[in-house]
Amino acid sequence: MAYVEDLGNDKYKIYVDIGYDSRGKRRRRTKTVTATSKRNLNKQVREFELQCMQEVDEPIENITFARFVEKWRENYVKANLKQTSLETYDEILNAGVLDYFKKFKMKNIKKYHLVEYFAKEEKEGASRLVSKFTVLKSIFSKAVEWEVIKDNPTAGLIKPKEQKKKVNFYNEEELEYLFYILKNENPKYNLIIKLAAIGGLRRAETVGIREESINYEENYIYVDKQLRYSRSTKRFYLSPVKNNKPRKVFFPESFMDELKTYHTHFKERRLAMGNLWNPLKDEEGNPINLLFVKDDGYPAQLAAIWDYWTTLIEKHNLKKITFHELRHSCASLMVKKGINFKVIQERLGHSNIGVTLDLYSHLEEDLHKESTNIFKDIL
């Protein structure tokens, strides 16, 4: 594990813990470096940490699973993937994977051990098993790439089958009723719910909208960021949208008029707050112009949207669907209206059209049945 001390004047001291000696005393390496940017500092930290690991008395071929996972996190996940991926991987590892394999030497883990583990974990459900399989495959693939082990024990292993989830959604009449009751609801949540039900936006994407994302002249919102919260740093931050696929999402003019009215009141409130306004800021200390925030300008936890949505369902006795399934409602209505699947894919930000077809192609069955009606009069 590496720690950094800021010495001032672009000087930093790097500390790397490399375990304990036979007497239980902590072993530590240090190095003082010069860095003029955070990226350069992180690069030097990783390089020094890797160097220290290679100098450890224990040969690399004897490295344990737990030790290698530390290196995989630092040198691959943290260096190449989003913060959300790191936290997701940590959650999966801490859900039994690390405890089971941590004392194994990497070179001694065979396919059979993985088969035994997945058989033991079968009660957890298919989705969880698939996640654990994916993480383990990544770990062992890097171990082969970095020449820690020769053979990948996950190679040829059958991936646990994930049960296909039933798509739940509101039909056209249910959406119409939802929009009717939203007229008397909190304007902020009214718009957030419609962003999901009409635009197909994900929850984190709705609250990642900034003022500069909106084009009132052409009636679209540019969806390129999502708001995230780091459990480790306890801070909000913006990250790219899922699949790194920014997109323009077009909306009816009536919706954009509602959004413009809300936006006008929002700017008036911010001006009235003056120095009490507390926006989220980027790494340079510049305010981020998020549109859907608390009364003081700071982001609310994503759970607040879920809480409002579940309360709304109970209050108006709506059919119980999740907030995410408002996206399905958006897609299902477009399928029913005959919108091209490629357009639906791009609106929802799916990685490829196969994902869209897999989720919604069954909804076309009713259309196929209806198409037979044209032959009734000529038979």
N, C-alpha and C positions, 0 to 999 in steps of 0.2 A: 504494500500500500504506500502511495506517495503523498507527501505533504509539501506545501510550498510556503516559505516565509518571505514576505516583501521587505527587502532591505533598503528600498528607496533608490532613486536615480536609475531606474530600469534594471536594478540588480535584484536577483532572487536566489534564495538558498533552497535547494531541493533535498528533502529527506526521504529515504526509501527504507522501509522496514523489510527485512529479509528473513524474518523468523526469530527463533531463539536457539541459543547454544545448549550444550548438554547440561549446563547448570541452571537453565531457565532464564538466562539473561537475554534481553532484547538485542538483536543484531541490527545495526542501522548503517547505511551509507549516506554520505552527503556530498553535494556539489553546488558550487556557486556559479550562476550563469547570468548572462545579459540578454534581455529580451525586450523588444520595443512594441510587441503586440501580444494579445492574449493567445492568438493562434500559434505564434512562434514559441511562446512559453510552453504551451501544452505539448507541442512537438518535442521540445527538449526534455520535458518531464518524461514523456513516453519512452524516448530513446535512452535516457539514463536509467529508467526503471527496468527496461529490457536488458540493458547492459548489466545491471546489478543481479538480475535473475540468472543471467548466464555465468556470473561469477560465484554463485552459491555453491558451496561445497558438494551438495547433493547433485549427482549427474542428472541431466535433463530427462534421460530415459526412465528415471525413477520418480518423476513428478507425479503427485497425487491428483486425483480428479478435482478436489477442492482448490488446490494450488493453481492448476491449469485454468480453471474457471475464472479465477482472479485475473489471469493474464488475458484470457479471451474477452472479458468485460472491458478491460482497460485499453487493449491494443486493437480490438476489433469493434465491439459494440459501441463504446463511448466515442471512438475515433471516427466511426463511419455512419452510425445510425442516429435516429432522432432520440431525444430524451424520453419520449413516450415508449419507444421500443426497449430502451434500457430498463425502465421501470416495469414494463410488462414481463421481460425476461427474468428480472429479479423476483417478481411475484411467482412466476412458474417454478423457478429453481427452489424457492423457499417453501413450495407446497409439496415437499417430499423428495424431489430429485436430488438436491444437495445432500440431504441427510442420508439417503440410501447409498450414494456412490462416493461420498467425500473421501473415505479412507482408502479406496481402491487406487492402485497405481494405474495410470492411464493405459500402459502397455498390457495390463492384465485383464482389462474389461473386454469380454467377448460377447458375441451375439446372444449366447445363452443367458448371460446376466441381464441383458436388456429384455429378452423374452420373459424371464422370471419377474422382472420389475413390472412390466406392463400387465402381466397376469395378476399380480398382486394389486395393482391399481385399477383394475377393470371396473370396480364399483363406482369410480369417480365420474363416469359418463364419457361418451365418445368425444365430445368437444374438448374436454380437458386433456384427454389422452393425446389427441392430435397436437395440441399445443406443446405438451411435454416432448412428444416425438420430434417436433420441429426444432425445439431448442437443443435437444441432444444431438440431432443430426448436424446442426450448425457447429456445435462444440467439437464433435469428432472430425468434421470436415476440415476445420481449421487446424486441428492437431496433426492431421495428415499433411496438410499444406505446409505447416511449419516444421515438419519432419520430427515431431515428437513421437508419433507412432507410425507404423508402416501401413497397417490396414485399418479401414474404417468399419467398426462393428455394426454401424447402422446400414451399411451398403447391403442391398438385397433384402433388408428386413421389411416385412409387409407393414405399411402404414396403417394405424388403427382407422377403421371406417367411421366417418362422421355422419350421423343421421341427418338426413335432409329435413330442414325445419319447414313447417307449414307457414306460408306467408299469410299474415293477418293484416286486414286493412279495412278502411271505411269505403263503402260504395258511394256512388254519386249523390244519392239522397242523404246519406249520413254526413257527407262532407258539407252539403248545402245547409243542413241543420247546425253543424258545428260552426260554420261561418256566421249563421244567424245569431247564435248565442254569444259569439265573440264580440259582437257590436257593443255589448254592455260590460265587457271585461276590461281589465287593465290594458291600456294601449300598447305597452311594451310587450307583454306576453301575447296579446292579440297578434302582433306582427311576427313574433318569433314562431308561433304556431303556424301561421300562414306561410312563412318562409319554408317550413318543412313540408306542409301539405300541398302547397302550390309549386314551390321551387325545388322540392326534393332535397333540401339542404340537411346535412347532419347537424346534430345539436351543437357541437363545438364550432361548426362553420357559421351558425347563426350569430353567435356571440363574438366571432372573429371578424365580423364586418366592421370596417372603418368608414369614416365619412367619405374618404377619397375612393372607396370601392363602388360608390353609387353613381350611376349615370341617369339622371332624370330626363334628359333629352331623348335618349334612345330606349329608356325603360328597361335597363338591365343592371344587375349587380355583378361585379367581378369577384368571384369566389376563389381566393388564392391562399388564404390563411385560416387557421383554426386556433381557438384559444385553448390552452392547456394549463394544467396546474401540476407542478412537480411536488410529489409527496416528500422527496428527499430535501429539497431546498425550501419548500413551503412558499413558492413564488409562482405567479402566473407568467406565462410567456406565449408568444405567437410562434406557431410552427407551420410548415407547408401543409396543404391539404393532403388527405390520404391519397396514395398513389402518385403524389407530386403532379397532379393534373389540374392546374388552375382552369377555370371555365367562366364564360359569361352565361348568366342565367337570366332569361328575359321574363318579365312579369306583365300582367294586365295593367293598363293605364290606371284603373281604379285603385289597384293595390299601391302603385307608385305614388298616387295622390295621398293615400293614407300615410305612407312612409314619409312623404315630404312634410305633411302636417306635423307628424311626430318629431321629425328632424328639426323643424323650426322651433317647436317648444323646447326641445333638447338644448339647442343653442342659447335660447333665452335663459334657461335654468343655469347653464354653465356660466354665462355672463353674470348672472345675479349672484352666483356663489363666490365669484372672485377668487381670492387666495385659498378659500376653503375647498375648492375643487381639487380632487385627488386622483388624477388619472394614472393608469399604468404607464410606465416609462420603459424605453428600450435601454440597451446597454450603454448608450452614450448619454442617457439622462433626458432624452427628448420624449415628450408626451405622445402616447399612441392614441389616436382619435377613435376609440371604440364607441359604437353607437348604443349598444344595449348594456348598460352598466347600472350600478346602484345609484342612489340619489346623490352621493358625494363624488361620483365619477369613477369609482374603483370597481373592478369586475366582481361579480357575484360567483359563487361556486356553481358549477354546472348542475349540481343536485337541485338548485333552486328551480330550474326549469322543470325537472322531473316532479318536484313537489307540487308546483303550480298545476301541472298537467293532470296529475292523479286527483288533486282536489277538484279540478274542473269536471272530471269524469263523474266523480261522486255527486257533486253539486247538481249536475244536470242529467244524471242517470244515463250517461253515454255508454256505448259499447266499450268494453275494456280492451284497449290496445295500448302498446307502449308508445312513447314519443317517437322512437325511431321508426315505428310502423306507419307514421304519417308519411314517411318517404315512400313506403309501399303503396299507400293510398294514392299518392301523386302518380306513381308509375302505373298502377292498375287502371286508373281513369284514362291515362294516355293510351294504354293498350286497347281499352274498350273503344276509344275514339279513333282507333286506327293509326295512331302516330307511329312513324318508323322507329324500329328498335334502336337504330344507330342514334337517333335524336334523343331517345330516352336514356341511353347509355351516357351520352355526353352531358345531359342535364343533371343526372345523378352523380356523375364523376366516377363511374365504375372503371376499373383498370382496362377492361376489354369487353367487347360485346358478348362474349361467352358467359360472363358473370350475369349480365342482364337477361340473356335468354334462359339461363338456368333458373333464375328466380321467377321470371314472369311469363315464360312461353306457355305454361299451362293455362293462363288466363285467356288465351286465344280460343280455347275449346268452345266457349259459348258463342264466339263469333262464327266458328265453323258450323255449329248447329244452326245458327240463325241464317247462314248463307243458303241452307237447303230450302228455305221458305220461298225462294224465287222460283222454284220448280213446281210449287203446289198447283198453280193455275194451269200448267201445261201438261200435267200428268192425267 
